[in-house]
């Protein structure tokens, strides 16, 4: 299972870039709604980009300390 690193600030929506990530290659995506599912990854082309809230629900988030 691909784990995506995220901060609590990102998960709480305190950042303005609306992050998400691809669970196939791990590449970050921006401008993605928190509940996005199966968006196309610009890096690998797979339809496996999810918003951070979805990734959290799916168990793909590895929570980091805020800097």
Backbone bond lengths (Angstrom), bond angles and torsions (degrees), N, CA, C in turn:
res aa  C-N    CA-C-N  psi(-1)  N-CA   C-N-CA  omega(-1)  CA-C   N-CA-C  phi
1 X - - - 1.453 - - 1.528 108.24 -
2 X 1.333 117.07 128.04 1.459 122.88 178.87 1.521 108.95 -75.11
3 X 1.346 116.54 123.13 1.463 121.39 177.04 1.527 108.71 -100.27
4 X 1.327 116.06 137.20 1.452 123.33 -178.85 1.523 108.33 -111.83
5 X 1.330 116.91 127.41 1.461 120.72 178.16 1.526 109.25 -79.42
6 X 1.328 116.48 134.56 1.465 122.05 178.59 1.518 108.96 -148.79
7 X 1.313 116.44 152.77 1.459 121.70 177.19 1.522 109.27 -97.41
8 X 1.315 115.68 162.24 1.465 119.15 177.84 1.525 110.67 -64.80
9 X 1.337 118.33 -30.97 1.464 121.40 176.87 1.529 110.47 -63.01
10 X 1.319 116.80 -41.85 1.465 120.34 177.90 1.527 110.67 -64.80
11 X 1.319 116.33 -43.26 1.462 120.57 -178.20 1.524 112.79 -68.01
12 X 1.329 116.73 -30.02 1.463 119.66 -178.40 1.523 112.44 -87.05
13 X 1.324 117.19 -0.32 1.456 120.62 177.90 1.513 113.72 81.83
14 X 1.322 117.25 18.32 1.461 121.00 -178.33 1.518 112.92 -82.51
15 X 1.319 117.50 -3.00 1.461 120.82 175.61 1.522 108.21 -102.66
16 X 1.303 116.77 155.27 1.459 121.08 -174.82 1.523 113.80 -95.90
17 X 1.329 117.66 -2.43 1.460 119.77 -173.45 1.523 114.59 -95.29
18 X 1.330 118.93 2.75 1.471 122.95 178.63 1.526 111.78 44.84
19 X 1.328 117.58 69.35 1.457 119.91 -176.33 1.521 113.95 -76.15
20 X 1.294 113.69 153.59 1.452 124.01 172.45 1.514 106.29 -149.45
21 X 1.313 117.46 -174.16 1.464 119.62 179.84 1.516 110.57 -158.26
22 X 1.320 113.99 158.58 1.461 122.16 177.55 1.524 108.67 -92.51
23 X 1.320 116.95 126.99 1.462 119.57 179.30 1.527 112.24 -84.75
24 X 1.330 117.32 -2.47 1.464 120.21 175.32 1.523 111.29 -87.59
25 X 1.330 116.45 -48.37 1.471 119.93 -175.76 1.527 113.92 -113.88
26 X 1.334 118.24 -12.40 1.456 121.40 178.89 1.516 114.71 86.84
27 X 1.323 117.36 -1.61 1.464 121.61 -179.17 1.525 110.41 -65.85
28 X 1.338 116.85 138.97 1.459 121.40 176.56 1.521 109.86 -78.11
29 X 1.313 115.47 149.42 1.466 122.71 175.96 1.525 106.88 -127.61
30 X 1.302 116.65 149.81 1.463 121.12 -178.83 1.513 109.61 -128.46
31 X 1.334 116.10 155.19 1.454 120.57 -176.00 1.516 111.13 77.03
32 X 1.323 116.88 30.22 1.464 123.60 -176.61 1.525 108.52 -110.35
33 X 1.314 117.54 131.07 1.462 120.43 177.55 1.528 109.22 -61.71
34 X 1.334 117.79 148.60 1.472 120.55 -179.41 1.529 113.71 -57.90
35 X 1.341 116.96 -29.88 1.462 120.28 -178.51 1.536 112.73 -101.87
36 X 1.331 116.45 19.12 1.473 121.00 -179.50 1.523 110.85 -63.48
37 X 1.331 114.88 144.76 1.465 121.57 178.67 1.520 109.76 -138.57
38 X 1.292 116.00 134.52 1.459 124.19 171.70 1.527 114.09 56.18
39 X 1.343 116.14 42.05 1.460 119.68 171.63 1.527 107.67 -78.05
40 X 1.323 116.39 158.42 1.462 121.09 -179.94 1.528 110.10 -78.39
41 X 1.328 116.05 132.30 1.466 122.41 177.92 1.526 109.30 -79.78
42 X 1.328 116.39 129.71 1.462 120.51 178.82 1.521 111.84 -72.47
43 X 1.325 117.17 -18.40 1.459 120.84 -178.46 1.529 112.71 -87.87
44 X 1.335 117.46 -53.47 1.469 119.82 -174.86 1.525 114.02 -106.51
45 X 1.335 118.08 -11.79 1.461 121.31 177.32 1.520 115.23 85.68
46 X 1.335 117.81 -6.32 1.470 120.64 179.53 1.532 110.15 -75.88
47 X 1.297 116.53 152.30 1.462 121.48 177.88 1.530 109.04 -91.21
48 X 1.345 114.49 61.98 1.463 120.79 -175.44 1.520 112.57 -132.25
49 X 1.339 117.16 33.33 1.466 121.39 174.29 1.523 107.73 -95.49
50 X 1.330 114.88 130.31 1.464 122.41 -179.50 1.515 109.39 -128.89
51 X 1.332 116.40 151.45 1.460 121.68 173.26 1.520 109.41 -70.72
52 X 1.350 116.12 159.67 1.459 119.40 -176.13 1.523 113.54 -61.63
53 X 1.324 118.12 -37.20 1.467 119.20 178.83 1.525 110.83 -63.16
54 X 1.325 116.95 -41.54 1.464 120.69 177.23 1.526 110.60 -63.95
55 X 1.325 116.79 -42.02 1.455 120.15 179.06 1.524 111.36 -62.60
56 X 1.325 116.73 -37.60 1.461 121.20 177.45 1.530 110.42 -63.02
57 X 1.319 116.74 -46.90 1.468 121.82 178.87 1.526 110.71 -61.29
58 X 1.334 115.91 -37.54 1.457 121.08 -177.97 1.530 112.99 -78.31
59 X 1.335 117.61 -8.80 1.459 121.33 179.90 1.513 114.79 82.93
60 X 1.339 117.03 24.31 1.463 121.78 -178.04 1.527 113.47 -102.60
61 X 1.329 119.12 9.96 1.465 121.82 -177.21 1.517 110.35 -102.74
62 X 1.341 115.09 131.53 1.454 123.66 171.42 1.525 104.97 -109.83
63 X 1.326 117.35 105.58 1.468 122.48 -173.48 1.516 110.96 -73.10
64 X 1.336 116.13 129.22 1.464 123.58 177.54 1.516 109.19 -106.10
65 X 1.320 115.57 162.14 1.454 121.13 173.22 1.523 108.80 -72.65
66 X 1.352 116.99 144.32 1.467 120.18 174.19 1.516 108.81 -70.75
67 X 1.312 115.48 143.97 1.467 120.16 179.08 1.500 110.56 -87.71
